[in-house]
Amino acid sequence: MSDNHVLLYHMLFGGKIQDVADVLKKSTSQVHRILDKAKTEGLYDWKVNKKTELTKAYIREYGGDVMQDILVAKAASSKEHSVSLNRPKKVIAIADAHYPFNIPFTCFEKLLSDYKPDVLIYLGDFLDVPYLSKYEKDNKLVVGNKLRKEYNEVMAIMDRHITLSKASEVYYVEGNHEARVPKFLESYPAGEGFIEIPVAMRLKERGVNWVEYNDWVRLGNIFFTHGMYHNMYHARKHLDTHQRNIVYGHLHTYQVHSGYHPFDKALPYVAKSIPCYSTLNPAYMKNRPNQWLNGLYQCEIESDGTFYDNILTIVNGTIRIVGANKRYTND
């Protein structure tokens, strides 16, 4: 990768020097040299990510082929689980159930039974595992029993969802709450090989694909992940950083940001944060107000990767697909 790749990458994505070096296969000292030279020349003040007027001309001159190279390199640097699109497919995704703090699954299961999605995606934090939180002081000797109970109950729910939906492909994306398990194992390695979620929940045997934290499920032109940022404008941050259509959870709310693709303006280009499936007032919130919403994501995707999607909110225990005369309730 040339100096132009390094400079344009940092202009568009920012990030740590190590991140740029890892993606573009350069040393950190090389990246520093290139960015410092651009700052000295008045082209780009990388330390404050300040773009001068020269940047516009620079992007016009180098933005085409260089941007294509950068996007290819960035995609290759992250793990992607690609879903085959040999035919059009229907997709349902839910995020952040935080079992056992979830809302009832009744309406969701009615939708699954009726809609019959081809692909079912759990976008992380299905498990809550609060006793592994840094805020909890539980005796670690009882962790195994608590995990086993929670795993068994969530496995039963997922098995029911798979049976009702008849989904041919199921993905479980690791969220920050599931990531508490490997973090716990760093301090208690005796549990290795026993309590890891893919092993203990027998996901492979159940036909569920495990996707590690901050990795992606790709369906054509859409990329699904748990969610990486939690600032006020998190949808814009996801879009600007990853330069792809993104669906994610993590924030428990509904936020959308659209933009234009750096080198192909004909492509749809949007990041969507989908609502959660957990109660909006769990005990640990102590009745504090929040922006959370309940809901899920629905998508139909063509063989060429073109997609048409909805974010469905859940109000008073009811999912309604507007205009389709479809209503699913918890009654």
C-alpha positions as MATLAB code, in Angstrom:
seq = 'MSDNHVLLYHMLFGGKIQDVADVLKKSTSQVHRILDKAKTEGLYDWKVNKKTELTKAYIREYGGDVMQDILVAKAASSKEHSVSLNRPKKVIAIADAHYPFNIPFTCFEKLLSDYKPDVLIYLGDFLDVPYLSKYEKDNKLVVGNKLRKEYNEVMAIMDRHITLSKASEVYYVEGNHEARVPKFLESYPAGEGFIEIPVAMRLKERGVNWVEYNDWVRLGNIFFTHGMYHNMYHARKHLDTHQRNIVYGHLHTYQVHSGYHPFDKALPYVAKSIPCYSTLNPAYMKNRPNQWLNGLYQCEIESDGTFYDNILTIVNGTIRIVGANKRYTND';
ca = [
       0.000    0.000    0.000;
       1.305    3.467   -0.961;
       1.591    6.654    1.099;
      -1.653    7.773   -0.515;
      -3.446    4.723    0.896;
      -2.261    5.524    4.429;
      -3.190    9.192    4.265;
      -6.598    8.667    2.687;
      -7.407    5.812    5.081;
      -6.732    7.995    8.129;
      -8.585   10.952    6.621;
     -11.723    8.854    6.186;
     -11.595    6.448    9.118;
      -9.347    8.002   11.757;
      -8.400    5.411   14.362;
      -5.209    4.435   16.124;
      -1.886    4.234   14.310;
      -1.774    0.507   15.075;
      -5.188   -0.001   13.433;
      -4.051    1.724   10.236;
      -0.821   -0.267   10.217;
      -2.639   -3.575   10.727;
      -5.161   -2.998    7.924;
      -2.688   -1.630    5.369;
       0.157   -4.020    6.293;
       2.679   -1.359    7.270;
       4.753   -0.713   10.372;
       3.582    1.891   12.867;
       6.748    3.911   12.216;
       5.926    4.025    8.479;
       2.395    5.221    9.221;
       3.720    7.891   11.605;
       6.209    9.120    8.988;
       3.538    9.450    6.290;
       1.050   11.265    8.533;
       3.694   13.595    9.981;
       4.867   14.522    6.485;
       1.276   15.376    5.460;
       0.913   17.573    8.551;
       4.192   19.382    7.820;
       3.059   20.044    4.251;
      -0.233   21.498    5.496;
      -2.280   18.799    3.812;
      -3.755   17.072    6.844;
      -3.432   17.606   10.602;
      -3.857   13.985   11.568;
      -3.657   14.529   15.331;
      -6.957   16.400   15.324;
      -8.280   14.768   12.137;
      -8.514   18.225   10.584;
      -8.951   18.270    6.806;
      -7.780   21.355    4.881;
      -8.998   22.591    1.503;
      -6.178   20.590   -0.056;
      -7.881   17.428    1.126;
     -10.744   17.839   -1.346;
      -8.377   18.014   -4.297;
      -6.395   15.125   -2.861;
      -9.478   12.904   -2.627;
     -10.541   13.863   -6.160;
      -7.123   12.877   -7.473;
      -6.552    9.692   -5.522;
      -9.995    8.713   -4.220;
     -11.090    6.210   -6.878;
      -8.713    3.278   -7.181;
      -7.089    4.003   -3.823;
     -10.456    3.969   -2.046;
     -11.332    0.653   -3.667;
      -8.036   -0.830   -2.409;
      -8.689    0.508    1.080;
     -12.187   -0.963    1.325;
     -10.933   -4.340    0.145;
      -8.129   -4.260    2.726;
     -10.478   -3.166    5.496;
     -12.955   -5.933    4.715;
     -10.154   -8.509    4.621;
      -8.903   -7.370    8.049;
     -12.180   -8.344    9.756;
     -13.823  -11.735    9.951;
     -16.964  -12.121    7.902;
     -19.463  -14.990    7.892;
     -21.046  -14.733    4.462;
     -24.516  -16.115    3.839;
     -25.023  -17.735    0.431;
     -27.447  -15.809   -1.793;
     -28.191  -18.455   -4.373;
     -31.832  -17.329   -4.058;
     -33.760  -14.464   -2.411;
     -33.914  -14.795    1.373;
     -36.003  -13.493    4.257;
     -34.184  -12.369    7.393;
     -35.214  -11.684   10.972;
     -32.787  -10.320   13.571;
     -33.199   -9.475   17.253;
     -30.713   -7.905   19.619;
     -30.145   -7.504   23.334;
     -32.703   -9.796   24.944;
     -30.520   -9.893   28.088;
     -32.128  -13.091   29.328;
     -33.673  -13.379   31.914;
     -34.537   -9.667   31.627;
     -36.222  -10.149   28.244;
     -39.783   -9.226   27.352;
     -42.105  -12.165   26.441;
     -41.202  -13.987   23.232;
     -44.845  -14.842   22.423;
     -45.408  -12.183   19.758;
     -41.971  -12.806   18.267;
     -42.633  -16.520   18.021;
     -45.965  -15.922   16.296;
     -44.153  -13.783   13.731;
     -41.482  -16.468   13.217;
     -44.107  -19.158   12.733;
     -46.008  -17.089   10.179;
     -43.168  -15.316    8.343;
     -40.774  -18.319    8.168;
     -37.470  -16.445    7.717;
     -34.643  -18.229    5.906;
     -32.037  -16.573    8.122;
     -32.355  -15.901   11.856;
     -29.750  -13.677   13.529;
     -29.261  -13.055   17.243;
     -27.247   -9.817   17.366;
     -25.614  -10.341   20.725;
     -26.432   -9.956   24.418;
     -29.064  -12.671   24.295;
     -27.433  -13.807   27.539;
     -26.956  -11.309   30.349;
     -24.698  -13.270   32.784;
     -24.844  -10.457   35.394;
     -22.908  -12.521   37.941;
     -19.809  -12.214   35.709;
     -20.081   -8.430   35.655;
     -17.408   -6.349   37.353;
     -20.262   -4.857   39.383;
     -21.218   -8.194   40.932;
     -19.475   -9.715   43.939;
     -20.853  -13.252   43.698;
     -18.863  -16.190   44.995;
     -17.108  -17.464   41.865;
     -17.611  -21.058   43.023;
     -21.305  -20.828   42.115;
     -20.717  -19.348   38.651;
     -20.711  -22.762   36.946;
     -24.178  -23.643   38.255;
     -25.609  -20.247   37.305;
     -24.113  -20.421   33.820;
     -25.413  -23.926   33.258;
     -28.941  -22.884   34.249;
     -28.913  -19.786   32.026;
     -27.387  -21.676   29.095;
     -29.998  -24.441   29.300;
     -32.895  -21.996   29.424;
     -31.608  -19.926   26.489;
     -30.897  -23.084   24.471;
     -34.519  -24.140   24.931;
     -35.719  -20.740   23.688;
     -33.428  -20.824   20.640;
     -34.471  -24.391   19.803;
     -38.087  -23.275   19.882;
     -37.346  -20.309   17.607;
     -35.504  -22.483   15.108;
     -38.314  -25.032   15.027;
     -41.011  -22.381   14.543;
     -39.133  -20.408   11.892;
     -37.686  -23.398   10.038;
     -34.701  -21.102    9.358;
     -32.014  -22.848    7.334;
     -29.266  -20.573    8.697;
     -28.957  -19.279   12.261;
     -26.273  -16.929   13.592;
     -25.478  -16.022   17.173;
     -23.268  -12.926   17.312;
     -21.278  -12.509   20.511;
     -22.137   -9.312   22.381;
     -20.303   -7.546   25.172;
     -22.290   -9.507   27.768;
     -21.388  -12.876   26.222;
     -17.785  -11.585   26.084;
     -17.823  -11.607   29.882;
     -17.322  -15.384   29.709;
     -13.855  -15.371   28.052;
     -12.937  -12.418   30.281;
     -13.862  -14.491   33.327;
     -11.721  -17.360   32.021;
      -8.661  -15.118   32.024;
      -8.853  -15.137   35.820;
     -10.290  -18.664   36.218;
      -8.692  -20.769   33.463;
      -9.845  -24.020   35.094;
     -13.151  -23.512   33.305;
     -11.607  -23.567   29.832;
     -13.190  -26.168   27.569;
     -16.333  -26.306   29.682;
     -18.062  -22.938   30.015;
     -17.334  -21.260   26.673;
     -20.687  -20.475   25.032;
     -20.196  -22.377   21.733;
     -19.071  -25.459   23.680;
     -21.456  -25.409   26.626;
     -24.498  -24.506   24.502;
     -23.553  -27.044   21.781;
     -24.239  -24.436   19.111;
     -22.681  -26.350   16.231;
     -24.772  -29.428   17.001;
     -27.864  -27.205   17.042;
     -27.025  -25.747   13.640;
     -26.158  -22.326   15.071;
     -23.148  -20.422   13.726;
     -21.141  -18.622   16.394;
     -19.793  -15.182   15.392;
     -17.180  -13.677   17.671;
     -17.391  -10.216   19.210;
     -16.976   -7.389   16.655;
     -17.014   -9.818   13.705;
     -19.658   -9.681   10.975;
     -22.424  -11.652    9.311;
     -22.647  -10.591    5.674;
     -25.726  -10.951    3.478;
     -24.988   -9.379    0.116;
     -24.712   -5.647    0.713;
     -25.624   -5.755    4.436;
     -23.279   -6.412    7.352;
     -24.568   -7.421   10.804;
     -22.635   -7.050   14.064;
     -23.411   -6.481   17.739;
     -22.354   -2.816   17.839;
     -19.054   -1.140   18.594;
     -19.738    2.474   19.557;
     -22.070    4.165   22.007;
     -21.714    7.905   21.539;
     -24.725   10.129   20.821;
     -24.410    9.701   17.037;
     -23.499    6.027   17.027;
     -25.166    5.245   13.666;
     -23.045    7.881   11.949;
     -19.937    6.591   13.734;
     -20.594    3.035   12.517;
     -21.165    4.219    8.950;
     -18.189    6.567    8.790;
     -15.819    4.052   10.361;
     -16.763    0.923    8.409;
     -18.000    2.365    5.108;
     -20.672   -0.303    4.603;
     -24.373   -0.920    5.204;
     -24.589   -1.969    8.844;
     -27.311   -3.366   11.119;
     -26.411   -3.557   14.811;
     -27.825   -3.564   18.336;
     -26.051   -2.795   21.616;
     -27.633    0.643   22.234;
     -31.209   -0.612   22.803;
     -32.656    2.103   20.594;
     -33.549    3.002   17.018;
     -31.125    5.253   15.152;
     -30.391    5.575   11.428;
     -27.719    7.454    9.524;
     -27.415    7.479    5.747;
     -24.619    8.807    3.579;
     -23.035    8.474    0.174;
     -20.655    5.730   -0.831;
     -17.066    6.928   -1.340;
     -16.772    5.558   -4.856;
     -20.173    4.181   -5.901;
     -23.017    6.629   -5.324;
     -25.559    4.182   -6.728;
     -25.265    1.854   -3.709;
     -27.599    2.160   -0.713;
     -25.513    3.353    2.185;
     -26.950    3.330    5.711;
     -26.277    2.224    9.293;
     -29.209    1.141   11.467;
     -29.314    0.594   15.208;
     -32.203   -1.714   16.076;
     -34.213   -1.703   19.343;
     -33.676   -4.254   22.101;
     -35.728   -7.256   23.192;
     -35.184   -6.697   26.928;
     -37.398   -5.024   29.480;
     -37.142   -1.251   29.332;
     -36.837   -0.913   33.104;
     -34.688   -3.692   34.578;
     -34.073   -3.604   38.323;
     -30.508   -2.345   37.963;
     -31.768    0.831   36.203;
     -33.675    1.784   39.387;
     -36.400    3.558   37.356;
     -33.949    5.930   35.680;
     -35.321    7.311   32.383;
     -33.712    6.040   29.182;
     -34.151    6.080   25.410;
     -34.648    2.340   25.015;
     -37.209    0.818   22.671;
     -38.403   -2.719   22.020;
     -38.315   -4.125   18.512;
     -36.589   -6.226   15.882;
     -35.328   -6.151   12.288;
     -36.929   -7.630    9.166;
     -35.285   -7.820    5.752;
     -35.823   -9.389    2.354;
     -32.711   -9.662    0.226;
     -32.393  -10.505   -3.450;
     -29.848  -12.832   -5.028;
     -27.798   -9.836   -6.215;
     -27.530   -8.438   -2.663;
     -30.243   -5.786   -3.076;
     -32.279   -5.504    0.128;
     -35.562   -4.089    1.436;
     -35.890   -3.805    5.203;
     -37.955   -2.640    8.173;
     -37.313   -1.974   11.817;
     -40.393   -3.246   13.631;
     -41.118   -1.683   17.010;
     -43.006   -3.595   19.695;
     -45.711   -1.539   21.402;
     -47.848   -2.899   24.229;
     -46.670   -6.424   23.480;
     -47.655   -6.203   19.807;
     -45.658   -6.415   16.567;
     -47.528   -5.007   13.603;
     -46.363   -4.997    9.976;
     -48.012   -1.822    8.742;
     -49.930   -2.137    5.461;
     -49.776   -5.920    5.452;
     -52.656   -6.481    7.874;
     -50.290   -8.521   10.051;
     -50.374   -8.255   13.816;
     -48.648  -10.486   16.407;
     -49.458  -10.084   20.115;
     -48.382  -11.566   23.434;
     -52.013  -12.570   24.153;
];
